[in-house]
Amino acid sequence: MTAEELMIEFALTRLDHPDLDLEDLAALVVRRGGLERELEFAARNLADRDELRAATFPAAVEYVLRVVLTLRGPSD
């Protein structure tokens, strides 16, 4: 999954759940992707940070959040 595809997935999840905060939305994206996607995101987090700071699920959520916040750009 590319960063752009991940952003679209996140945006669609946000449309379905507008009341959730960003971390909860990221958790939903990871959960919906299943174990394979969770491991993929956790592995990318490991590659980006050169360390695994948590179990796979929290690491995958951290990766999704980092991608989303990076693509959103600076806040005004």
mmCIF file of the N, C-alpha and C atoms, coordinates in Angstrom:
data_MODEL
# 
_entry.id   MODEL 
# 
loop_
_atom_site.group_PDB 
_atom_site.id 
_atom_site.type_symbol 
_atom_site.label_atom_id 
_atom_site.label_alt_id 
_atom_site.label_comp_id 
_atom_site.label_asym_id 
_atom_site.label_entity_id 
_atom_site.label_seq_id 
_atom_site.pdbx_PDB_ins_code 
_atom_site.Cartn_x 
_atom_site.Cartn_y 
_atom_site.Cartn_z 
_atom_site.occupancy 
_atom_site.B_iso_or_equiv 
_atom_site.pdbx_formal_charge 
_atom_site.auth_seq_id 
_atom_site.auth_comp_id 
_atom_site.auth_asym_id 
_atom_site.auth_atom_id 
_atom_site.pdbx_PDB_model_num 
ATOM 1   N N  . MET A 1 1  ? 0.847   -1.172 0.000  1.00 0.00 ? 1  MET A N  1 
ATOM 2   C CA . MET A 1 1  ? 0.000   0.000  0.000  1.00 0.00 ? 1  MET A CA 1 
ATOM 3   C C  . MET A 1 1  ? 0.890   1.231  0.000  1.00 0.00 ? 1  MET A C  1 
ATOM 4   N N  . THR A 1 2  ? 0.638   2.131  -0.936 1.00 0.00 ? 2  THR A N  1 
ATOM 5   C CA . THR A 1 2  ? 1.411   3.370  -1.001 1.00 0.00 ? 2  THR A CA 1 
ATOM 6   C C  . THR A 1 2  ? 0.903   4.359  0.041  1.00 0.00 ? 2  THR A C  1 
ATOM 7   N N  . ALA A 1 3  ? 1.671   5.404  0.265  1.00 0.00 ? 3  ALA A N  1 
ATOM 8   C CA . ALA A 1 3  ? 1.270   6.434  1.221  1.00 0.00 ? 3  ALA A CA 1 
ATOM 9   C C  . ALA A 1 3  ? -0.025  7.110  0.770  1.00 0.00 ? 3  ALA A C  1 
ATOM 10  N N  . GLU A 1 4  ? -0.183  7.304  -0.528 1.00 0.00 ? 4  GLU A N  1 
ATOM 11  C CA . GLU A 1 4  ? -1.393  7.938  -1.052 1.00 0.00 ? 4  GLU A CA 1 
ATOM 12  C C  . GLU A 1 4  ? -2.608  7.038  -0.834 1.00 0.00 ? 4  GLU A C  1 
ATOM 13  N N  . GLU A 1 5  ? -2.439  5.739  -1.059 1.00 0.00 ? 5  GLU A N  1 
ATOM 14  C CA . GLU A 1 5  ? -3.536  4.800  -0.823 1.00 0.00 ? 5  GLU A CA 1 
ATOM 15  C C  . GLU A 1 5  ? -3.899  4.754  0.656  1.00 0.00 ? 5  GLU A C  1 
ATOM 16  N N  . LEU A 1 6  ? -2.892  4.819  1.503  1.00 0.00 ? 6  LEU A N  1 
ATOM 17  C CA . LEU A 1 6  ? -3.127  4.834  2.937  1.00 0.00 ? 6  LEU A CA 1 
ATOM 18  C C  . LEU A 1 6  ? -3.899  6.090  3.335  1.00 0.00 ? 6  LEU A C  1 
ATOM 19  N N  . MET A 1 7  ? -3.548  7.213  2.759  1.00 0.00 ? 7  MET A N  1 
ATOM 20  C CA . MET A 1 7  ? -4.244  8.464  3.059  1.00 0.00 ? 7  MET A CA 1 
ATOM 21  C C  . MET A 1 7  ? -5.710  8.393  2.627  1.00 0.00 ? 7  MET A C  1 
ATOM 22  N N  . ILE A 1 8  ? -5.970  7.790  1.484  1.00 0.00 ? 8  ILE A N  1 
ATOM 23  C CA . ILE A 1 8  ? -7.347  7.631  1.016  1.00 0.00 ? 8  ILE A CA 1 
ATOM 24  C C  . ILE A 1 8  ? -8.122  6.714  1.963  1.00 0.00 ? 8  ILE A C  1 
ATOM 25  N N  . GLU A 1 9  ? -7.502  5.607  2.363  1.00 0.00 ? 9  GLU A N  1 
ATOM 26  C CA . GLU A 1 9  ? -8.130  4.693  3.311  1.00 0.00 ? 9  GLU A CA 1 
ATOM 27  C C  . GLU A 1 9  ? -8.451  5.413  4.612  1.00 0.00 ? 9  GLU A C  1 
ATOM 28  N N  . PHE A 1 10 ? -7.531  6.229  5.076  1.00 0.00 ? 10 PHE A N  1 
ATOM 29  C CA . PHE A 1 10 ? -7.729  6.981  6.310  1.00 0.00 ? 10 PHE A CA 1 
ATOM 30  C C  . PHE A 1 10 ? -8.873  7.974  6.149  1.00 0.00 ? 10 PHE A C  1 
ATOM 31  N N  . ALA A 1 11 ? -8.899  8.680  5.023  1.00 0.00 ? 11 ALA A N  1 
ATOM 32  C CA . ALA A 1 11 ? -9.952  9.668  4.778  1.00 0.00 ? 11 ALA A CA 1 
ATOM 33  C C  . ALA A 1 11 ? -11.331 9.011  4.718  1.00 0.00 ? 11 ALA A C  1 
ATOM 34  N N  . LEU A 1 12 ? -11.418 7.866  4.070  1.00 0.00 ? 12 LEU A N  1 
ATOM 35  C CA . LEU A 1 12 ? -12.696 7.159  3.995  1.00 0.00 ? 12 LEU A CA 1 
ATOM 36  C C  . LEU A 1 12 ? -13.143 6.677  5.381  1.00 0.00 ? 12 LEU A C  1 
ATOM 37  N N  . THR A 1 13 ? -12.200 6.231  6.174  1.00 0.00 ? 13 THR A N  1 
ATOM 38  C CA . THR A 1 13 ? -12.525 5.814  7.545  1.00 0.00 ? 13 THR A CA 1 
ATOM 39  C C  . THR A 1 13 ? -12.993 7.007  8.360  1.00 0.00 ? 13 THR A C  1 
ATOM 40  N N  . ARG A 1 14 ? -12.382 8.146  8.132  1.00 0.00 ? 14 ARG A N  1 
ATOM 41  C CA . ARG A 1 14 ? -12.783 9.359  8.859  1.00 0.00 ? 14 ARG A CA 1 
ATOM 42  C C  . ARG A 1 14 ? -14.183 9.801  8.474  1.00 0.00 ? 14 ARG A C  1 
ATOM 43  N N  . LEU A 1 15 ? -14.553 9.605  7.212  1.00 0.00 ? 15 LEU A N  1 
ATOM 44  C CA . LEU A 1 15 ? -15.924 9.923  6.789  1.00 0.00 ? 15 LEU A CA 1 
ATOM 45  C C  . LEU A 1 15 ? -16.941 9.045  7.506  1.00 0.00 ? 15 LEU A C  1 
ATOM 46  N N  . ASP A 1 16 ? -16.580 7.781  7.712  1.00 0.00 ? 16 ASP A N  1 
ATOM 47  C CA . ASP A 1 16 ? -17.474 6.846  8.407  1.00 0.00 ? 16 ASP A CA 1 
ATOM 48  C C  . ASP A 1 16 ? -17.558 7.118  9.904  1.00 0.00 ? 16 ASP A C  1 
ATOM 49  N N  . HIS A 1 17 ? -16.496 7.677  10.480 1.00 0.00 ? 17 HIS A N  1 
ATOM 50  C CA . HIS A 1 17 ? -16.411 7.890  11.931 1.00 0.00 ? 17 HIS A CA 1 
ATOM 51  C C  . HIS A 1 17 ? -15.883 9.298  12.228 1.00 0.00 ? 17 HIS A C  1 
ATOM 52  N N  . PRO A 1 18 ? -16.675 10.329 11.967 1.00 0.00 ? 18 PRO A N  1 
ATOM 53  C CA . PRO A 1 18 ? -16.175 11.711 12.127 1.00 0.00 ? 18 PRO A CA 1 
ATOM 54  C C  . PRO A 1 18 ? -15.892 12.120 13.574 1.00 0.00 ? 18 PRO A C  1 
ATOM 55  N N  . ASP A 1 19 ? -16.428 11.396 14.544 1.00 0.00 ? 19 ASP A N  1 
ATOM 56  C CA . ASP A 1 19 ? -16.252 11.786 15.945 1.00 0.00 ? 19 ASP A CA 1 
ATOM 57  C C  . ASP A 1 19 ? -14.972 11.248 16.577 1.00 0.00 ? 19 ASP A C  1 
ATOM 58  N N  . LEU A 1 20 ? -14.285 10.339 15.897 1.00 0.00 ? 20 LEU A N  1 
ATOM 59  C CA . LEU A 1 20 ? -13.079 9.738  16.473 1.00 0.00 ? 20 LEU A CA 1 
ATOM 60  C C  . LEU A 1 20 ? -11.863 10.636 16.289 1.00 0.00 ? 20 LEU A C  1 
ATOM 61  N N  . ASP A 1 21 ? -10.917 10.528 17.212 1.00 0.00 ? 21 ASP A N  1 
ATOM 62  C CA . ASP A 1 21 ? -9.677  11.278 17.062 1.00 0.00 ? 21 ASP A CA 1 
ATOM 63  C C  . ASP A 1 21 ? -8.745  10.539 16.093 1.00 0.00 ? 21 ASP A C  1 
ATOM 64  N N  . LEU A 1 22 ? -7.648  11.167 15.734 1.00 0.00 ? 22 LEU A N  1 
ATOM 65  C CA . LEU A 1 22 ? -6.766  10.618 14.707 1.00 0.00 ? 22 LEU A CA 1 
ATOM 66  C C  . LEU A 1 22 ? -6.180  9.263  15.091 1.00 0.00 ? 22 LEU A C  1 
ATOM 67  N N  . GLU A 1 23 ? -5.813  9.099  16.347 1.00 0.00 ? 23 GLU A N  1 
ATOM 68  C CA . GLU A 1 23 ? -5.223  7.825  16.763 1.00 0.00 ? 23 GLU A CA 1 
ATOM 69  C C  . GLU A 1 23 ? -6.240  6.680  16.674 1.00 0.00 ? 23 GLU A C  1 
ATOM 70  N N  . ASP A 1 24 ? -7.473  6.956  17.058 1.00 0.00 ? 24 ASP A N  1 
ATOM 71  C CA . ASP A 1 24 ? -8.514  5.927  16.953 1.00 0.00 ? 24 ASP A CA 1 
ATOM 72  C C  . ASP A 1 24 ? -8.813  5.589  15.497 1.00 0.00 ? 24 ASP A C  1 
ATOM 73  N N  . LEU A 1 25 ? -8.776  6.592  14.637 1.00 0.00 ? 25 LEU A N  1 
ATOM 74  C CA . LEU A 1 25 ? -8.979  6.345  13.204 1.00 0.00 ? 25 LEU A CA 1 
ATOM 75  C C  . LEU A 1 25 ? -7.848  5.495  12.634 1.00 0.00 ? 25 LEU A C  1 
ATOM 76  N N  . ALA A 1 26 ? -6.627  5.799  13.039 1.00 0.00 ? 26 ALA A N  1 
ATOM 77  C CA . ALA A 1 26 ? -5.486  5.012  12.579 1.00 0.00 ? 26 ALA A CA 1 
ATOM 78  C C  . ALA A 1 26 ? -5.609  3.563  13.048 1.00 0.00 ? 26 ALA A C  1 
ATOM 79  N N  . ALA A 1 27 ? -6.072  3.370  14.272 1.00 0.00 ? 27 ALA A N  1 
ATOM 80  C CA . ALA A 1 27 ? -6.269  2.017  14.796 1.00 0.00 ? 27 ALA A CA 1 
ATOM 81  C C  . ALA A 1 27 ? -7.324  1.272  13.980 1.00 0.00 ? 27 ALA A C  1 
ATOM 82  N N  . LEU A 1 28 ? -8.383  1.961  13.581 1.00 0.00 ? 28 LEU A N  1 
ATOM 83  C CA . LEU A 1 28 ? -9.406  1.331  12.744 1.00 0.00 ? 28 LEU A CA 1 
ATOM 84  C C  . LEU A 1 28 ? -8.851  0.923  11.388 1.00 0.00 ? 28 LEU A C  1 
ATOM 85  N N  . VAL A 1 29 ? -8.025  1.784  10.806 1.00 0.00 ? 29 VAL A N  1 
ATOM 86  C CA . VAL A 1 29 ? -7.421  1.465  9.511  1.00 0.00 ? 29 VAL A CA 1 
ATOM 87  C C  . VAL A 1 29 ? -6.565  0.205  9.630  1.00 0.00 ? 29 VAL A C  1 
ATOM 88  N N  . VAL A 1 30 ? -5.775  0.129  10.687 1.00 0.00 ? 30 VAL A N  1 
ATOM 89  C CA . VAL A 1 30 ? -4.924  -1.048 10.893 1.00 0.00 ? 30 VAL A CA 1 
ATOM 90  C C  . VAL A 1 30 ? -5.790  -2.285 11.134 1.00 0.00 ? 30 VAL A C  1 
ATOM 91  N N  . ARG A 1 31 ? -6.791  -2.146 11.989 1.00 0.00 ? 31 ARG A N  1 
ATOM 92  C CA . ARG A 1 31 ? -7.652  -3.289 12.323 1.00 0.00 ? 31 ARG A CA 1 
ATOM 93  C C  . ARG A 1 31 ? -8.390  -3.804 11.093 1.00 0.00 ? 31 ARG A C  1 
ATOM 94  N N  . ARG A 1 32 ? -8.872  -2.902 10.257 1.00 0.00 ? 32 ARG A N  1 
ATOM 95  C CA . ARG A 1 32 ? -9.599  -3.298 9.049  1.00 0.00 ? 32 ARG A CA 1 
ATOM 96  C C  . ARG A 1 32 ? -8.701  -4.018 8.044  1.00 0.00 ? 32 ARG A C  1 
ATOM 97  N N  . GLY A 1 33 ? -7.426  -3.708 8.064  1.00 0.00 ? 33 GLY A N  1 
ATOM 98  C CA . GLY A 1 33 ? -6.495  -4.333 7.130  1.00 0.00 ? 33 GLY A CA 1 
ATOM 99  C C  . GLY A 1 33 ? -6.123  -5.753 7.490  1.00 0.00 ? 33 GLY A C  1 
ATOM 100 N N  . GLY A 1 34 ? -6.372  -6.137 8.721  1.00 0.00 ? 34 GLY A N  1 
ATOM 101 C CA . GLY A 1 34 ? -6.058  -7.490 9.152  1.00 0.00 ? 34 GLY A CA 1 
ATOM 102 C C  . GLY A 1 34 ? -4.614  -7.632 9.591  1.00 0.00 ? 34 GLY A C  1 
ATOM 103 N N  . LEU A 1 35 ? -4.277  -8.851 9.944  1.00 0.00 ? 35 LEU A N  1 
ATOM 104 C CA . LEU A 1 35 ? -2.947  -9.139 10.491 1.00 0.00 ? 35 LEU A CA 1 
ATOM 105 C C  . LEU A 1 35 ? -1.840  -8.873 9.478  1.00 0.00 ? 35 LEU A C  1 
ATOM 106 N N  . GLU A 1 36 ? -2.075  -9.209 8.222  1.00 0.00 ? 36 GLU A N  1 
ATOM 107 C CA . GLU A 1 36 ? -1.052  -8.989 7.197  1.00 0.00 ? 36 GLU A CA 1 
ATOM 108 C C  . GLU A 1 36 ? -0.710  -7.507 7.061  1.00 0.00 ? 36 GLU A C  1 
ATOM 109 N N  . ARG A 1 37 ? -1.724  -6.654 7.036  1.00 0.00 ? 37 ARG A N  1 
ATOM 110 C CA . ARG A 1 37 ? -1.494  -5.212 6.934  1.00 0.00 ? 37 ARG A CA 1 
ATOM 111 C C  . ARG A 1 37 ? -0.850  -4.673 8.198  1.00 0.00 ? 37 ARG A C  1 
ATOM 112 N N  . GLU A 1 38 ? -1.258  -5.202 9.352  1.00 0.00 ? 38 GLU A N  1 
ATOM 113 C CA . GLU A 1 38 ? -0.656  -4.798 10.622 1.00 0.00 ? 38 GLU A CA 1 
ATOM 114 C C  . GLU A 1 38 ? 0.846   -5.072 10.618 1.00 0.00 ? 38 GLU A C  1 
ATOM 115 N N  . LEU A 1 39 ? 1.219   -6.258 10.171 1.00 0.00 ? 39 LEU A N  1 
ATOM 116 C CA . LEU A 1 39 ? 2.638   -6.607 10.111 1.00 0.00 ? 39 LEU A CA 1 
ATOM 117 C C  . LEU A 1 39 ? 3.389   -5.767 9.086  1.00 0.00 ? 39 LEU A C  1 
ATOM 118 N N  . GLU A 1 40 ? 2.741   -5.469 7.961  1.00 0.00 ? 40 GLU A N  1 
ATOM 119 C CA . GLU A 1 40 ? 3.369   -4.623 6.943  1.00 0.00 ? 40 GLU A CA 1 
ATOM 120 C C  . GLU A 1 40 ? 3.671   -3.235 7.506  1.00 0.00 ? 40 GLU A C  1 
ATOM 121 N N  . PHE A 1 41 ? 2.693   -2.638 8.178  1.00 0.00 ? 41 PHE A N  1 
ATOM 122 C CA . PHE A 1 41 ? 2.885   -1.299 8.735  1.00 0.00 ? 41 PHE A CA 1 
ATOM 123 C C  . PHE A 1 41 ? 3.907   -1.301 9.868  1.00 0.00 ? 41 PHE A C  1 
ATOM 124 N N  . ALA A 1 42 ? 3.874   -2.331 10.708 1.00 0.00 ? 42 ALA A N  1 
ATOM 125 C CA . ALA A 1 42 ? 4.850   -2.428 11.798 1.00 0.00 ? 42 ALA A CA 1 
ATOM 126 C C  . ALA A 1 42 ? 6.264   -2.587 11.230 1.00 0.00 ? 42 ALA A C  1 
ATOM 127 N N  . ALA A 1 43 ? 6.389   -3.357 10.151 1.00 0.00 ? 43 ALA A N  1 
ATOM 128 C CA . ALA A 1 43 ? 7.701   -3.528 9.515  1.00 0.00 ? 43 ALA A CA 1 
ATOM 129 C C  . ALA A 1 43 ? 8.189   -2.212 8.920  1.00 0.00 ? 43 ALA A C  1 
ATOM 130 N N  . ARG A 1 44 ? 7.293   -1.464 8.326  1.00 0.00 ? 44 ARG A N  1 
ATOM 131 C CA . ARG A 1 44 ? 7.680   -0.153 7.782  1.00 0.00 ? 44 ARG A CA 1 
ATOM 132 C C  . ARG A 1 44 ? 8.088   0.795  8.899  1.00 0.00 ? 44 ARG A C  1 
ATOM 133 N N  . ASN A 1 45 ? 7.380   0.718  10.019 1.00 0.00 ? 45 ASN A N  1 
ATOM 134 C CA . ASN A 1 45 ? 7.740   1.542  11.164 1.00 0.00 ? 45 ASN A CA 1 
ATOM 135 C C  . ASN A 1 45 ? 9.131   1.169  11.660 1.00 0.00 ? 45 ASN A C  1 
ATOM 136 N N  . LEU A 1 46 ? 9.414   -0.119 11.718 1.00 0.00 ? 46 LEU A N  1 
ATOM 137 C CA . LEU A 1 46 ? 10.734  -0.597 12.111 1.00 0.00 ? 46 LEU A CA 1 
ATOM 138 C C  . LEU A 1 46 ? 11.804  -0.099 11.145 1.00 0.00 ? 46 LEU A C  1 
ATOM 139 N N  . ALA A 1 47 ? 11.522  -0.153 9.865  1.00 0.00 ? 47 ALA A N  1 
ATOM 140 C CA . ALA A 1 47 ? 12.491  0.309  8.863  1.00 0.00 ? 47 ALA A CA 1 
ATOM 141 C C  . ALA A 1 47 ? 12.728  1.817  8.966  1.00 0.00 ? 47 ALA A C  1 
ATOM 142 N N  . ASP A 1 48 ? 11.665  2.583  9.199  1.00 0.00 ? 48 ASP A N  1 
ATOM 143 C CA . ASP A 1 48 ? 11.794  4.043  9.289  1.00 0.00 ? 48 ASP A CA 1 
ATOM 144 C C  . ASP A 1 48 ? 12.525  4.479  10.550 1.00 0.00 ? 48 ASP A C  1 
ATOM 145 N N  . ARG A 1 49 ? 12.222  3.834  11.670 1.00 0.00 ? 49 ARG A N  1 
ATOM 146 C CA . ARG A 1 49 ? 12.761  4.262  12.963 1.00 0.00 ? 49 ARG A CA 1 
ATOM 147 C C  . ARG A 1 49 ? 13.996  3.476  13.385 1.00 0.00 ? 49 ARG A C  1 
ATOM 148 N N  . ASP A 1 50 ? 14.261  2.371  12.721 1.00 0.00 ? 50 ASP A N  1 
ATOM 149 C CA . ASP A 1 50 ? 15.383  1.495  13.049 1.00 0.00 ? 50 ASP A CA 1 
ATOM 150 C C  . ASP A 1 50 ? 15.251  0.913  14.460 1.00 0.00 ? 50 ASP A C  1 
ATOM 151 N N  . GLU A 1 51 ? 14.003  0.825  14.932 1.00 0.00 ? 51 GLU A N  1 
ATOM 152 C CA . GLU A 1 51 ? 13.707  0.201  16.208 1.00 0.00 ? 51 GLU A CA 1 
ATOM 153 C C  . GLU A 1 51 ? 12.214  -0.110 16.250 1.00 0.00 ? 51 GLU A C  1 
ATOM 154 N N  . LEU A 1 52 ? 11.846  -1.115 17.003 1.00 0.00 ? 52 LEU A N  1 
ATOM 155 C CA . LEU A 1 52 ? 10.445  -1.443 17.212 1.00 0.00 ? 52 LEU A CA 1 
ATOM 156 C C  . LEU A 1 52 ? 10.129  -1.067 18.645 1.00 0.00 ? 52 LEU A C  1 
ATOM 157 N N  . ARG A 1 53 ? 9.418   0.035  18.817 1.00 0.00 ? 53 ARG A N  1 
ATOM 158 C CA . ARG A 1 53 ? 9.194   0.601  20.139 1.00 0.00 ? 53 ARG A CA 1 
ATOM 159 C C  . ARG A 1 53 ? 7.976   0.038  20.853 1.00 0.00 ? 53 ARG A C  1 
ATOM 160 N N  . ALA A 1 54 ? 7.221   -0.805 20.186 1.00 0.00 ? 54 ALA A N  1 
ATOM 161 C CA . ALA A 1 54 ? 6.004   -1.348 20.796 1.00 0.00 ? 54 ALA A CA 1 
ATOM 162 C C  . ALA A 1 54 ? 5.673   -2.672 20.128 1.00 0.00 ? 54 ALA A C  1 
ATOM 163 N N  . ALA A 1 55 ? 4.586   -3.281 20.567 1.00 0.00 ? 55 ALA A N  1 
ATOM 164 C CA . ALA A 1 55 ? 4.086   -4.476 19.900 1.00 0.00 ? 55 ALA A CA 1 
ATOM 165 C C  . ALA A 1 55 ? 3.654   -4.094 18.483 1.00 0.00 ? 55 ALA A C  1 
ATOM 166 N N  . THR A 1 56 ? 3.336   -5.078 17.679 1.00 0.00 ? 56 THR A N  1 
ATOM 167 C CA . THR A 1 56 ? 3.066   -4.801 16.267 1.00 0.00 ? 56 THR A CA 1 
ATOM 168 C C  . THR A 1 56 ? 1.877   -3.875 16.054 1.00 0.00 ? 56 THR A C  1 
ATOM 169 N N  . PHE A 1 57 ? 0.788   -4.067 16.796 1.00 0.00 ? 57 PHE A N  1 
ATOM 170 C CA . PHE A 1 57 ? -0.394  -3.221 16.564 1.00 0.00 ? 57 PHE A CA 1 
ATOM 171 C C  . PHE A 1 57 ? -0.106  -1.747 16.861 1.00 0.00 ? 57 PHE A C  1 
ATOM 172 N N  . PRO A 1 58 ? 0.421   -1.400 18.053 1.00 0.00 ? 58 PRO A N  1 
ATOM 173 C CA . PRO A 1 58 ? 0.735   0.015  18.304 1.00 0.00 ? 58 PRO A CA 1 
ATOM 174 C C  . PRO A 1 58 ? 1.782   0.576  17.328 1.00 0.00 ? 58 PRO A C  1 
ATOM 175 N N  . ALA A 1 59 ? 2.727   -0.248 16.919 1.00 0.00 ? 59 ALA A N  1 
ATOM 176 C CA . ALA A 1 59 ? 3.729   0.215  15.954 1.00 0.00 ? 59 ALA A CA 1 
ATOM 177 C C  . ALA A 1 59 ? 3.084   0.498  14.601 1.00 0.00 ? 59 ALA A C  1 
ATOM 178 N N  . ALA A 1 60 ? 2.127   -0.333 14.210 1.00 0.00 ? 60 ALA A N  1 
ATOM 179 C CA . ALA A 1 60 ? 1.416   -0.123 12.954 1.00 0.00 ? 60 ALA A CA 1 
ATOM 180 C C  . ALA A 1 60 ? 0.572   1.149  13.019 1.00 0.00 ? 60 ALA A C  1 
ATOM 181 N N  . VAL A 1 61 ? -0.084  1.365  14.147 1.00 0.00 ? 61 VAL A N  1 
ATOM 182 C CA . VAL A 1 61 ? -0.890  2.582  14.328 1.00 0.00 ? 61 VAL A CA 1 
ATOM 183 C C  . VAL A 1 61 ? 0.005   3.810  14.272 1.00 0.00 ? 61 VAL A C  1 
ATOM 184 N N  . GLU A 1 62 ? 1.165   3.732  14.912 1.00 0.00 ? 62 GLU A N  1 
ATOM 185 C CA . GLU A 1 62 ? 2.124   4.850  14.878 1.00 0.00 ? 62 GLU A CA 1 
ATOM 186 C C  . GLU A 1 62 ? 2.546   5.158  13.448 1.00 0.00 ? 62 GLU A C  1 
ATOM 187 N N  . TYR A 1 63 ? 2.790   4.124  12.657 1.00 0.00 ? 63 TYR A N  1 
ATOM 188 C CA . TYR A 1 63 ? 3.182   4.321  11.266 1.00 0.00 ? 63 TYR A CA 1 
ATOM 189 C C  . TYR A 1 63 ? 2.074   5.033  10.483 1.00 0.00 ? 63 TYR A C  1 
ATOM 190 N N  . VAL A 1 64 ? 0.843   4.575  10.648 1.00 0.00 ? 64 VAL A N  1 
ATOM 191 C CA . VAL A 1 64 ? -0.283  5.193  9.938  1.00 0.00 ? 64 VAL A CA 1 
ATOM 192 C C  . VAL A 1 64 ? -0.400  6.658  10.333 1.00 0.00 ? 64 VAL A C  1 
ATOM 193 N N  . LEU A 1 65 ? -0.321  6.938  11.608 1.00 0.00 ? 65 LEU A N  1 
ATOM 194 C CA . LEU A 1 65 ? -0.405  8.333  12.069 1.00 0.00 ? 65 LEU A CA 1 
ATOM 195 C C  . LEU A 1 65 ? 0.715   9.185  11.485 1.00 0.00 ? 65 LEU A C  1 
ATOM 196 N N  . ARG A 1 66 ? 1.918   8.656  11.481 1.00 0.00 ? 66 ARG A N  1 
ATOM 197 C CA . ARG A 1 66 ? 3.048   9.427  10.959 1.00 0.00 ? 66 ARG A CA 1 
ATOM 198 C C  . ARG A 1 66 ? 2.877   9.732  9.480  1.00 0.00 ? 66 ARG A C  1 
ATOM 199 N N  . VAL A 1 67 ? 2.404   8.751  8.713  1.00 0.00 ? 67 VAL A N  1 
ATOM 200 C CA . VAL A 1 67 ? 2.182   8.974  7.278  1.00 0.00 ? 67 VAL A CA 1 
ATOM 201 C C  . VAL A 1 67 ? 1.097   10.018 7.069  1.00 0.00 ? 67 VAL A C  1 
ATOM 202 N N  . VAL A 1 68 ? 0.000   9.882  7.785  1.00 0.00 ? 68 VAL A N  1 
ATOM 203 C CA . VAL A 1 68 ? -1.118  10.822 7.629  1.00 0.00 ? 68 VAL A CA 1 
ATOM 204 C C  . VAL A 1 68 ? -0.689  12.239 8.000  1.00 0.00 ? 68 VAL A C  1 
ATOM 205 N N  . LEU A 1 69 ? -0.016  12.386 9.117  1.00 0.00 ? 69 LEU A N  1 
ATOM 206 C CA . LEU A 1 69 ? 0.402   13.726 9.545  1.00 0.00 ? 69 LEU A CA 1 
ATOM 207 C C  . LEU A 1 69 ? 1.456   14.308 8.616  1.00 0.00 ? 69 LEU A C  1 
ATOM 208 N N  . THR A 1 70 ? 2.316   13.484 8.057  1.00 0.00 ? 70 THR A N  1 
ATOM 209 C CA . THR A 1 70 ? 3.323   13.972 7.110  1.00 0.00 ? 70 THR A CA 1 
ATOM 210 C C  . THR A 1 70 ? 2.669   14.442 5.820  1.00 0.00 ? 70 THR A C  1 
ATOM 211 N N  . LEU A 1 71 ? 1.709   13.671 5.327  1.00 0.00 ? 71 LEU A N  1 
ATOM 212 C CA . LEU A 1 71 ? 1.050   14.052 4.073  1.00 0.00 ? 71 LEU A CA 1 
ATOM 213 C C  . LEU A 1 71 ? 0.118   15.240 4.265  1.00 0.00 ? 71 LEU A C  1 
ATOM 214 N N  . ARG A 1 72 ? -0.419  15.416 5.471  1.00 0.00 ? 72 ARG A N  1 
ATOM 215 C CA . ARG A 1 72 ? -1.276  16.576 5.740  1.00 0.00 ? 72 ARG A CA 1 
ATOM 216 C C  . ARG A 1 72 ? -0.484  17.866 5.676  1.00 0.00 ? 72 ARG A C  1 
ATOM 217 N N  . GLY A 1 73 ? 0.778   17.796 6.024  1.00 0.00 ? 73 GLY A N  1 
ATOM 218 C CA . GLY A 1 73 ? 1.621   18.982 6.015  1.00 0.00 ? 73 GLY A CA 1 
ATOM 219 C C  . GLY A 1 73 ? 1.516   19.735 7.321  1.00 0.00 ? 73 GLY A C  1 
ATOM 220 N N  . PRO A 1 74 ? 2.179   20.876 7.390  1.00 0.00 ? 74 PRO A N  1 
ATOM 221 C CA . PRO A 1 74 ? 2.151   21.659 8.633  1.00 0.00 ? 74 PRO A CA 1 
ATOM 222 C C  . PRO A 1 74 ? 0.772   22.242 8.907  1.00 0.00 ? 74 PRO A C  1 
ATOM 223 N N  . SER A 1 75 ? 0.420   22.312 10.185 1.00 0.00 ? 75 SER A N  1 
ATOM 224 C CA . SER A 1 75 ? -0.865  22.912 10.542 1.00 0.00 ? 75 SER A CA 1 
ATOM 225 C C  . SER A 1 75 ? -0.729  24.424 10.558 1.00 0.00 ? 75 SER A C  1 
ATOM 226 N N  . ASP A 1 76 ? -1.793  25.073 10.232 1.00 0.00 ? 76 ASP A N  1 
ATOM 227 C CA . ASP A 1 76 ? -1.775  26.542 10.180 1.00 0.00 ? 76 ASP A CA 1 
ATOM 228 C C  . ASP A 1 76 ? -2.152  27.150 11.494 1.00 0.00 ? 76 ASP A C  1 
# 
